Amino acid sequence: MATLNHKSPIILFTYNRISQVKLVLESLQDNYYSKQSDLFIYSDGAKKNNEDIKKVSKVRNYLRKIKGFKKITLIERNKNYGLSKNIIGGVTSVLKVYPTVIVLEDDTLVNKNFLRYMNDSLFLYRNYKKVASIHGYCYPITLPRYFSDYYFIRGADCWGWATWRRAWKKFDPNGARLYKKIQDRKLINEFNFSNSHNFYKMLKNQILGKNNSWAIRWYASAFLENMLTLYPKKSFVKNIGFDSDATHKNNFFYYNAKFNLKYRKPKLLNIVENSLAKNRIKSFFVKQRYLRTFRFLEYKITNILKFFFK
């Protein structure tokens, strides 16, 4: 368990993006507690093409030389697992040995207080079974000045997070089973944040093989157990992975969030979903959906004009 003397282990999942990996590890090395933390790195194997093999090899050569942590364990996958299988397998393996884990991907930049927040929160809520996870990222929403530094939202999330063995045991990798439970319990509207964001469709697409998201299954698993995740009012995480090499990319510039520059140690909160924060997130989802539609139409119109006036 994460305590003053025993910090939670960290897992970093990497693939073939050397520039992002360097930035993420440098930000992690700059953290309080980094030198007191064990780091597990799961390096996914290359796909069967020469360019990918070279990129993965470059990442691994760099990873073999890094320092700045209590202990570093590098797991080099002998084939391409894909992000979902790599994460599910890695988190499950580490939690067989440790009671907690902090999880990062190679595109999640963290500020220097990230590990403090994670360890403090893991310890604070260690005995509260209703809490599924701790999340480092927060949506770019505006909350009142008097609002708490932290709040709970139902479900679980995926951009710089931490959990306990007892919570991860609730993870169900079977998307079809999760989908049916949500449907049978008439929870689709709530699962979709009052239909402001179609998470249910994302889960359906995972079942159909249109995506292979582990995150939507983690969210659904915690949601169905009526478990909550702790979020910060201001983000400890930035996602820097939406370049041309990203495994999963879209119009995610809408999700840019400013770093939390001041750290206030979490205090025990009433473990219920915060309705004000939830409503602000719903509004954000609606706004970004309209913005995305506008950008798409702008792109189409620009191409049409180019065709006629070239």
Secondary structure as the mmCIF struct_conf table of DSSP 4:
data_model
#
loop_
_struct_conf.conf_type_id
_struct_conf.id
_struct_conf.beg_label_comp_id
_struct_conf.beg_label_asym_id
_struct_conf.beg_label_seq_id
_struct_conf.end_label_comp_id
_struct_conf.end_label_asym_id
_struct_conf.end_label_seq_id
BEND BEND1 LEU A 4 HIS A 6
HELX_LH_PP_P HELX_LH_PP_P1 LYS A 7 PRO A 9
STRN STRN1 ILE A 10 THR A 14
BEND BEND2 ASN A 16 ASN A 16
HELX_RH_AL_P HELX_RH_AL_P1 ILE A 18 GLN A 29
TURN_TY1_P TURN_TY1_P1 ASP A 30 ASP A 30
BEND BEND3 ASN A 31 ASN A 31
TURN_TY1_P TURN_TY1_P2 TYR A 32 TYR A 33
HELX_RH_3T_P HELX_RH_3T_P1 SER A 34 GLN A 36
BEND BEND4 SER A 37 SER A 37
STRN STRN2 ASP A 38 SER A 43
HELX_LH_PP_P HELX_LH_PP_P2 ASP A 44 LYS A 47
BEND BEND5 LYS A 48 ASN A 49
HELX_RH_AL_P HELX_RH_AL_P2 ASN A 50 LEU A 63
TURN_TY1_P TURN_TY1_P3 ARG A 64 LYS A 65
BEND BEND6 PHE A 69 LYS A 70
STRN STRN3 LYS A 71 GLU A 76
BEND BEND7 ASN A 78 LYS A 79
HELX_RH_AL_P HELX_RH_AL_P3 LEU A 83 LEU A 95
TURN_TY1_P TURN_TY1_P4 LYS A 96 VAL A 97
BEND BEND8 PRO A 99 PRO A 99
STRN STRN4 THR A 100 GLU A 105
TURN_TY1_P TURN_TY1_P5 ASP A 106 ASP A 107
STRN STRN5 THR A 108 VAL A 110
TURN_TY1_P TURN_TY1_P6 LYS A 112 ASN A 113
HELX_RH_AL_P HELX_RH_AL_P4 PHE A 114 LEU A 124
TURN_TY1_P TURN_TY1_P7 TYR A 125 ASN A 127
TURN_TY1_P TURN_TY1_P8 LYS A 129 LYS A 130
STRN STRN6 VAL A 131 HIS A 135
BEND BEND9 GLY A 136 GLY A 136
BEND BEND10 PRO A 140 PRO A 140
TURN_TY1_P TURN_TY1_P9 ARG A 145 TYR A 146
BEND BEND11 PHE A 147 PHE A 147
BEND BEND12 ASP A 149 ASP A 149
STRN STRN7 TYR A 150 ARG A 154
BEND BEND13 GLY A 155 GLY A 155
BEND BEND14 TRP A 159 GLY A 160
STRN STRN8 TRP A 161 TRP A 164
HELX_RH_AL_P HELX_RH_AL_P5 ARG A 165 TRP A 168
TURN_TY1_P TURN_TY1_P10 LYS A 169 LYS A 170
HELX_RH_AL_P HELX_RH_AL_P6 GLY A 175 ASP A 184
TURN_TY1_P TURN_TY1_P11 ARG A 185 LYS A 186
HELX_RH_AL_P HELX_RH_AL_P7 ILE A 188 PHE A 191
TURN_TY1_P TURN_TY1_P12 ASN A 192 SER A 196
BEND BEND15 HIS A 197 HIS A 197
HELX_RH_AL_P HELX_RH_AL_P8 PHE A 199 ILE A 207
TURN_TY1_P TURN_TY1_P13 LEU A 208 GLY A 209
BEND BEND16 LYS A 210 LYS A 210
BEND BEND17 TRP A 214 TRP A 214
HELX_RH_AL_P HELX_RH_AL_P9 ALA A 215 LEU A 224
TURN_TY1_P TURN_TY1_P14 GLU A 225 ASN A 226
STRN STRN9 LEU A 228 PRO A 232
BEND BEND18 LYS A 233 LYS A 234
STRN STRN10 SER A 235 SER A 235
BEND BEND19 PHE A 236 PHE A 236
STRN STRN11 VAL A 237 ASN A 239
BEND BEND20 ASP A 243 ASP A 243
TURN_TY1_P TURN_TY1_P15 SER A 244 ASP A 245
BEND BEND21 THR A 247 HIS A 248
BEND BEND22 ASN A 250 ASN A 251
HELX_RH_3T_P HELX_RH_3T_P2 PHE A 252 TYR A 255
STRN STRN12 PHE A 259 PHE A 259
BEND BEND23 LYS A 262 LYS A 262
BEND BEND24 VAL A 272 VAL A 272
HELX_RH_AL_P HELX_RH_AL_P10 SER A 275 PHE A 308
#
